[in-house]
Amino acid sequence: MEKPSIVQIDKKYAILVGINSYFDDIIRSLNYSVADVEAFHEILTDSNRGNYNQENIRFMTDESSQQGLKPLRSNIMSQISSLASMATTNDQLLLYFSGHGIEKDNQSYLLPQDARYNVLSESAIKFEWIKNIFIASNARVKVVILDACHSGAIKGKTASGYMTKGFQESIFPAPEGFAVLSSCALNQISWENEEMKHGVFSYFLTEGLRGAADYDRDGNVTIMEANKYTFEKVSSWALANSRNQSPHLHCEIFGDVVICKVPPEYVPPLPIEIPITSITLDTSPLDSSNMSAIRDSICGLLLNYAKPDSISYQEGDIVFDGGRINEEKLYFTPQSWFSCVFDYDTASRQTAEKIISELVRSDIVSFDKIEFTFSGQIDLNYLVKSCRDRGFKITSFDPSQRIVRIELPSEIQEKYMAVSFSGKKKGSSIVFDAVSGTFKKGFYDKINPKSVMEFFVLSQKKRASV
C-alpha cells in the first residue's frame, strides 16, 4: 500500500485538559489524568518533537496556577472557542482530554472539574458542541484525542463510564477534516494502571510519540502510526491482564497528520523479524508428592493471564490459549516432569513472556531444559564459520540429526549447561540443557528470546543488528 502524503501545516494550536478530582462528590476521582496530560504537553512543547509554540497551547489541569486555565466548564469552552477561531486554513487544531466522559439522557458529555451529575446539561460539555465548534473553525486539520471512558465514573453506578453506543455515535464517524482517536471502543473501559502511573492508553500513546511508533523510521510519528502503536500495545496489555480495551481511530483527512517529530538519536533501528515460533521448557516439580496439586498451582498461575474457560485438562495435559503443558513419567522411576510449550507468534508473544517470567520465579517447578524453535532454518555451515571466527569452541556434531553443540562464552554458559543447534529444514532450534541438575534461579535473565536471537543471527548469511 502506498504511504499517504503528509498534510502540510503552518501553525499548530492545542487545548490539553487533564482532571483528577471533581467538585461533585458523586463523580469518582481519577489518579493519573493530570500525569497523562503533563506527559503529552512535554512532548508537544519539546522543540525537537512537537515544536508547538507555548502561546498556542492551553494547558488545563487541577494543578493549573492561573484561574483562567483551571479545567472548569466556562474556561474549557472559552479556550476551545478562542483557539478554534484563531486557526486559519493551513493550521492544525488539537484537543486532548483525559478525564471522565459519560452519556446521560441520550447526550454525550465530557466532564469538566465543576460538572454536577444532576444537572449535566448545564454543567458539563456536550461533545456535540465541541464537534460543532471544530467544524466551524477554518483549521485545515482537527485532531481530537480522548482518554475519557473510565469505569465507575459515577459512584454507585457500576456501569457508568463505559463507551456506550450513544457516546460512540457522538464521536464517530468523524466529520471531514477530523481525526478522532479514542482510548477504547464500544462497551469498553479506559483503564488506569498503578504501575504505569498513567492511563494505559495515554501511557502507550506518549511512549509511541517519543519514537517507538515511528514504524517507517522517517523521524515523524503520524496519527496513523500513533493509532497502530497504541492499538497493538493496549490490546496486548488488555489480553495479558484479562481486560477489554482497544483504541479506535476514525480519520477523515486526505493524507496523514504528523503529531510530532522524533530526534535522530531516538529513532529506533529497524527491527529484524523475530522468527521464534515456540518456546519449550522442561521442568521438574520441586515436590512431586502431590502432582495434582502442582498441576492446579500451574493452572492458578495461568489464571493471571488467561480466562478460566480457556484453561482445561485434556488427556492429562494442561491446555490454555497459547500453549500446552504435558505431564510425563520418567522411565524406571516414579518421578515426573512437565514439558511446557508456549506459542510465540505476534499475538501470543507478550503473554508467553509474562507466563514464563512468573513461572521461573515461582517455587512450583525447577528447570532442566529450554528450547527455542524457529520458522527459519539454521545454516549449520555458516554457524560453524561464525563460531570459529568468534573463537567459540565446537564440542560435537551429530550428522544424522544435523545437531551442532558448542561452548559459549562463560558469561552466557554455566559449567553445567550444554548448548546445541539443530539445522533441520523443519523445526530448526537452539537448546540449552542442564546436563546434570537444574538451571540456577534467574537463568531466564540470560537465556531468553533476545539473547537467543543473537545466536540465531550467527547462523544467517544476511545478518542484522539485534
N, C-alpha and C positions, 0 to 999 in steps of 0.2 A: 504494500500500500504506500502511495506517495505521501511524504511528510507534508502536513498542512503548512501553508505560509504563516509567518509571524505577523500579527497585526502591529503596525507601527503606531506608537503612542507619543504624544508630546508631554503633557502634564498628567500627573497621577494624584488622585485625591482618595483619602481613606477615612472611614469612620470605624473605630475599633472600640467595641463595648464588651466589658467583662464584669459580671456581677456574681459575687459570692453570697452576700447577705441581703435579705429583703426586709422591708419595714413591716410588712404584714406577717404576723406570726404563723399564719396558716400556710404560707409559702415556704417550702423547705429550703434551707441554706445549701449551697454548694461549696465544695472545698477548693477547687483548682481553676475556676473560670478566670480569675484575675491573673493567675500564673500563665494560663493559656494565651491571653491577650498580650501580656508582657513579652512573652517569647516571640509572638508574631510581630509585635511592634519593634522589637530589637532587630529582626530581620529586615523589615521594611525601611528602617532608618539607617541601616548599615550602608555606607557609601559604596561598598563593594558588592552589595547584594540587591536590596530593594531600591536603594538610592532615591527614596521619597524625600521631598522637601518637608521638613518638620512643620512648616507653616501650613502645609496642605493635609495634615493629619489631625484628626480629633480623637484623642486617646482618653477614653472614659471608663474609669473603674471605681470600685468602692474607695480606693485609696487616692483618688484624684484630689489634689490640693486646691484647685480652682473650682469655685462654686459652679461656674458655668459648664464645667466638664464632669460634674457628678452624673452618674448614669440614671438620672431622673427622666421621666417621660417627656416633659417640656424641653429639657436640654437635648435629649437624643433626637427628638423630632426637629428641633430648631437647627441642629448641626447637620442632619441629613438634608434638610431643605436648603440650607445655606450652601453646602458643597455641591449639591446637585445643580443648583442654579449657576455656580461659578464655572462648572466644567463646560468646555466647548467641544466642537465637532471632532477633534483629534485627541481628546483626553480620555482618561480611564477613571471610573468611579467605583470604589470598592467598599463594601460593608462586611465587617467580620463581627459576628455576635456570638458570645459564649455566655450562656445563662439558660433560663427556663423559657420554653415555648410550649404553649398548650392550645387546644381547641375547646371552645365553650360556646354553646348556643349557635352552632354552625359558623362560628367565626374563629379564625386562627390568629393568635397573638404572640408577640414577643413581650416578655415581662420585664419592664424597667424596674429599678430598685424600689420605686414608690407605688408599684402596682397593688391594687386591692382586689382580692379574688371576687368579692361580692359585687363589685362594680367594674369589671374588666373593660367593658365598653367605654368607660370614662377614664380609666387609669392605666390601661395597657396600650400597646401599639399594634394596631391591626397590620398584618403582613400585607394585606391588600393596599393599605395606604403607602407603605414603603415601595411596593411594586409600582404604584401609580406615579409617585414622585420620581422614581428612577426612569420610568418610561418617558416622562415629560422632560427629563434632562437631555441636553444636547450631547452629552458624553457619547463617544463612539462605542465604548465598551463599558458594560456594567457587570461587576462581579459581586456575588453575594455568597458568603461562606457562613454556614450556620452549624454551631455545635450546641443545639438547643433542646433536644428531646431527651430529658433526663428523667429517670424513674422516680415516681412518687413526688412529682412537683408540688402537689397539694397534699398536705398532711391529712391522713385518714382516707385518702382516695388512692389506693394502691395502683390503679390502672392509669392514673394521670401521668402525663409526661411522655407517653408513647407517641411515636409517629402515627397519628391516626389517618384515616383515609381523607378526612376533610382537610387536615393540616397539609398532607402531601399534595392534594389537589390545589391548595392555595399557592404553593411554591413551584409546582411542576404542572404542565410544561412551562419552561421559561419563555418569556416573550423574545422577540427578535432583538439581538444586540446584548442578550443576557447570558451569563454563565452562572448557574446556581449549584454550589457544591454543599451537600448536606451530610452530616455526620452519620446518618443512618437511613434506612429505608422503611417502607410501610410495616407497621406493627412491631417495630424495633425500638430499642432504647439506646441512648447515647451514654456510655459508661464512663465513670471516672475511675482512676486507679491510684491507690495509695503509694505503690512502689514507684510509679512514674511521676507522681506529684502533678499530674495533669489529667485532663480528659484524654481518653485513649485516642480518639480521632485527632485532637489537636496536637498530642504528643507526636504521632507519626507524621502529621502534616508538617510540623516545623522540622522534624528530622529530615523529611524529604526535601524541604526547601533549603536546608543547609547543604544539600548536594546529593543525597542518596537517591533522589528522584530524577536526577539528570541522566535518564536512560541512554540518550544518544550521545552523551558526553560533549555537547556543544557549548557548555558553560551557561546554559539557561535552564530554569525549571518552569515549564509552562503549566497552565491549568489542566491540560490533558495528562501530563506526566504526574502532577500532584495527585490527581484523581486515581490514576493507575497505582501509584505507590501506596496511597492511603487505603485503597480498596484491598490490595494484597495484604498489607500489614495488619489492618484492623480485622479483616476476615480471618486471618491466621490466628491472631490473638484471641478472637472470639471463639474459634473452634477449640483452641487449646484450653480455654477457660470455661467451656460449656456455656458460652453466652451467644447472643444472636445480634450481630451488628455488622453492617456493611455499608460504607459510604456510597452516595449516589450523586452523579453529576448529570445535569441537563444543560447543554450548551447550544445556543442559537447564535453563534458568531461565525462569520465567514473567515476562517483562519484560526490560529491558535494564539493564546494570550500568555505573554511572559509574566509570571508573578515576581520572580527575582532572578538575579544572576548568581553564578557560583564562582568564587575566586579560583584561579587555576590550581592553586595548591590544595583545594578541597574537592576538585573534580575527581571522583573515584575512578580507578583504572577499569577498563572493560573487563568484566569477569569472564573466566573460561567457564564453560558449561560443566556443572558437576555431574559426572556420568555414573555416580554411585546409585545403584538400583535397590540395594538392600544391605542391612547390617544384621549379622547373626552373632549372638552371644551365647556361649556355652557356660552354664552356671551350675554350681553345686549348692544344695541347701546347707546353711550353716548348722541347722538342727534337723536331721532327717527323720526324727522320731514320729512326726505327725505331718505327713506330706499333704494331707487335705487342708490343714490349717495354713501351710505355706502357700498352697495354691490360692486359698481365699485371701491371704495377705497380698499376694501379687495382684489379684483382681481389685482389691481395695486401693492399691496404688494406681492401677489403671483408671479407676473411677474419677481420679482428679483430672483426667484428660479425655475421657470418653463417656458417652451417655450409658446409663445402666442397661438399656435394652440392646446395646450394641456389643455387650460382653457376654460370652456364653462358654459353656463346656461342650465340646464336640468330640466324642470318642477319646476322651481323656485330655484333649488339647484345650488350652485357653485361647479362644478366638475373639478378636476385637478389631475395630476399624483400624487398618494399617498394620496388622501383624498377627502372629500366631505364636503361642508358647507351648512347646511339646514336652511332655514328661516321658523320659525313657529310663529303663533299668540298665544298670551296668551288668555285663555278663559275669557270672560266677560270684557275684557279691550281692548283698542286699541293698547296696547304695543306688541312688537315683540321681539324675541330673536333668536340667531343663535346657532345651535349645530354644532361644528366644529370637524370632525372626521379625525384623521391622522393615516395612516398606520405606523407601527413601526417595520417592518421587517428589515433584514440586509441591503437591498438595499435602503430603504427609510428613515432609522433612522436619518441619518445626516441631510438630507433635512428637515425632520419633526422638528428636534430640532431648526434649523435655522428659520423656519417659525414661530414656536411657540414663540421663543425668541423675534422675531421682533414684532409679534402681541401683546404680553403682554406689550411691551414698547410703543406701538402706542397709539394714542388718539382716535382710532376709536370705540372701544368697552370696556366695563368692564366685569369682570369675576365672575360668580356665582358658578360654579362647575367644577371640573376636575376629570375625571375617567380614571384609568389605567386598561386595560383588559389584562388577562394573558392566555397563552396557557396551563399552568399547573394549577391544581386545588389547591385552598387554603384549607388546612386541618383545619377546624374550631376548632376541638378538640385540636390539637396541638397549634393552635394560642392562644386559651384561656389559656392553660397551660403556654405558653411562656409569655403572657401578665401578668399573675398572678405572675410569677417568677420575673418579672421586676417591679412589683408594678404599672402597668398601670390599671386604673380604667375602668371596663366594664360597660357601661351605659345602654345598651339594647340588646335584641336578638329577632329576628323575625324567629321562627322555620319554618314557611311555606315558607319563601323566603330565608332561610339559610343566614341571614344577621346579623352580629355582629357589634355593634357600640362601640367604645372605646374612652377613653380620653387619648390623647398622651401627652408627656412632653411639658411644656409651651414653650420651645424654638422652637418646631415644630408647635404646635397647638395654634392658636389665640383663643380668647374668643368667636368669632363669628363662629367658624368652627366646623363642625361635621365630624367625620371620620368613615366610615363603610367598612366592609369586607364582600364580597359576596362569599360563598363557593360552588356555583353551579358547577356541573360537567362540564358544557359547559359555558364558559364566566365568570369564576371567576374574581373578580375585586376589586379594592380599590378605594373608592370615597371620595373626600374632598369636602365638601359642605358648602358654606357661607350661614348659616341658615337664616340670615336676612341681607340684604345689599349685598355688593360685596367684593371680595378679595382686600387687600391692594396692592398698587404698589410694585413690587419686590417679590410677593408671589412665583414666579417660581424659585427663588433662593433657597427656602426651600423645595418646593413641586415639585420634578422633578423625572425622572426615577431613578437616583442614590439613592436618599433618599427613594423612594418608594420600591426599591429593598431590602433595609434593612428591611422594614416592611414585604415584601413578604417572606424573609428568615425566619422570626419568625414563619411562618406557615408551614415550611418544616422540616421533621424529619432529613433529611440529610442536615445539614446546612454547608455553606461555607462562608468564609470571603468575604465581598464585598468591 
